[in-house]
Amino acid sequence: GLAAGTRGPSGPFELSVGFLILGGLLAAFTWKENVAGNVVSSDEEAGKDGDDGAGSKPTIRDAVKVVKEDPKIMLVGSIQSLFEAAMYIFVLNWPPAVSKAVSAYFAKFATDSSAAIATPYGTVFSCFMACCLLGSTLFGQMTSSTKVDKNGKSKAVSTENFAAGMLGLATLAMGCATLSISTSTPRILSALTSLPVLSTILSPLTALTGTISSLFSTPGSLIGILILSLFVFESCVGMYFPTIGTLRSKYFPDSHRSVVMNLFGIPLNAMVVTVFLSIEKLGVQGALGVSTTALALATACGLKLKGMIKKENEEKK
């Protein structure tokens, strides 16, 4: 606060340079190199002469082979690529989305119509970080192995089940955020309910459909839905990191983990770069729509993984 008051908006960033330099010096002079020991078993030593490639680092080709051999690795890697792509697209699109909603809502309170309405980005971002913390804490509470019932049976949620639920919630949240910034949402809902087939199906829910349509038609309700959706998604981000870390440690082989992770980073980066190169055509709504689609695909992968694990557990019994 003091740096911002003295130097303006760039003050905190200028101050952070000093802390980064200090951290770099501490790391340079106090951290020792973490070198793995060369422990060779007798079997490996015996076959060393017959295998010139023993001990060599795994290549991309090796990683592709490992992924092909185990579909669970493909599913976990796809979840990682799709969710993180959606997250990075979201990171650079939430400020204009929030700014648009804030301007639309507070314009009626402005005494000067030409004056710019400030958006509290810092407050929103602080709330995002609190939501991330909440999500990480929720993961720890729900998957903890110490949760048992009176009979000593574990009540913990499996990581695969938790991942599927978290991805579904993230998809719903991002979808609501996308709809909340669309000016055509009320017209879309009205058009859908006017179709003969859908009108028959939704006739018992006419009142609910009207309520949903009205929610997406006023600036006050739109900003509320948008902010709530973004907070829910950030909570899912907090759940995601411990979830994907657990899944990677469970399914990615230690010998190929870093290469496999880099392999799945290729489609992730390709998706993010493609969206931002096309941002003028897509707009904020289109970019968030791509995020929603990526999250829906990640949810499908999560459900597939959950089904495979359930099937394997039933076969073991």
C-alpha angles and dihedrals in degrees: 000000000000092000091049091048092050103039103019127236092334093054098091091048091050090049092050090062090069092051091048091052090048091049091049092052092048091050093047096051104031106034119085124209112267101226119177116228120245101241111173121187122221091250092052091046091051093051096040095096093049094049116052092181095058113125094014119136116263116257133214088262090056090049092051089051092051092049092050092051095054119041090194090066089052091051095048091046091049091051089052095049096044098044095045092046089053090047095052092047089050093049093062096038105047095077095060091041093053092041091054092049093046092049092049093050102040096040090088091057095049115107091202112049092198094055118104116244112228117229116214096230093162093054092047092048091049089053089050090056091049089052090051090053090049091051094050091048091050091053091053093049097047098043098038113131090215091072106103135155127231091279093054093253116143116255094187118125113239116247091240093054091045091050093052092050093045092050092049091051091048091052092051092048094049091046091054091048090052093050092046093062094045116101090200097056096100090049091048092051092048092048093049094050091048093061111105096234096044094042089058093048094044098041092104088051098048093117092049091048090052090050092051091048091051091050090060095046106065126065092228095055092041094056090046093051092045096050093043091049092050091049091051091049092050089051087054089051088055089051093045101064098056089039096054091041090056093046093049093050089049100047109018112083112238092231093059103025100110093044093047091049090051089048092058089046089071097070089038093058092040091056095047094046092047092052094049093046087054097040093114090059096038100041123195092298092051092048092051088046089057088050090052091051092049091050091049090054090047089052090053089052090048092052091047091052091047090052093049093051091047090051092049092050091050091050091052090055 
